[in-house]
Each structure stands twice: as C-alpha cells, then as structure tokens.
C-alpha cells in the first residue's frame, strides 16, 4: 500500500486532495494519511486559485492534520499538531 501526505493545503493542495479522492476510488492500494499546512485556517477555508473559487466543504475528519514539525537533537523530524 502506498501511503502519502499533502504538504501545503492552499489552492493546489486542495486540488491534489480532490484528485486523490477520485484516484483512491479506482486504486484501493493508495491511501492519503496526512495533510499539513502551517496555517490551520487552510483546513477550513474555501479554495481560491487562478482557476476560480470553490466553496465545497471538505470532510477531513479521517485524516491526520498537522500545522508544523520539530526536529529533535538527533536530526529526526517529529511531527507536531
């Protein structure tokens, strides 16, 4: 199984999210597990790109949402909510 996350949830991140939902319907071996953006408001706001605005409410309840990360003394990334 391929597990992956989206880093950055602005206009293009939300476009990737929508495309992923369609892809996962066809391929059961792909799973989105996490979404990260430094601005937690990005998880709730509408999408606005040069292609226009999308006011579709996204259900993100089944995903881990992150707003940052910390690097420990050993150089390991520790994800922080």
WOFENSUL-V240900 format. One record per backbone hydrogen bond with DSSP energy under -1.0 kcal/mol. NH is the residue of the N-H (numbers start at 1). CO is the residue of the C=O. If there is no record, write none. Layout:
BEGIN
nh=NH co=CO
nh=NH co=CO
END
This chain:
BEGIN
nh=2 co=29
nh=4 co=31
nh=6 co=34
nh=8 co=36
nh=14 co=10
nh=15 co=11
nh=16 co=12
nh=17 co=13
nh=18 co=14
nh=19 co=15
nh=20 co=16
nh=21 co=17
nh=22 co=18
nh=23 co=19
nh=24 co=20
nh=27 co=23
nh=30 co=27
nh=31 co=2
nh=33 co=4
nh=35 co=64
nh=36 co=6
nh=37 co=66
nh=42 co=39
nh=43 co=40
nh=44 co=41
nh=45 co=41
nh=47 co=54
nh=49 co=52
nh=52 co=49
nh=54 co=47
nh=63 co=60
nh=64 co=33
nh=66 co=35
nh=68 co=80
nh=70 co=78
nh=72 co=76
nh=75 co=72
nh=78 co=70
nh=80 co=68
END
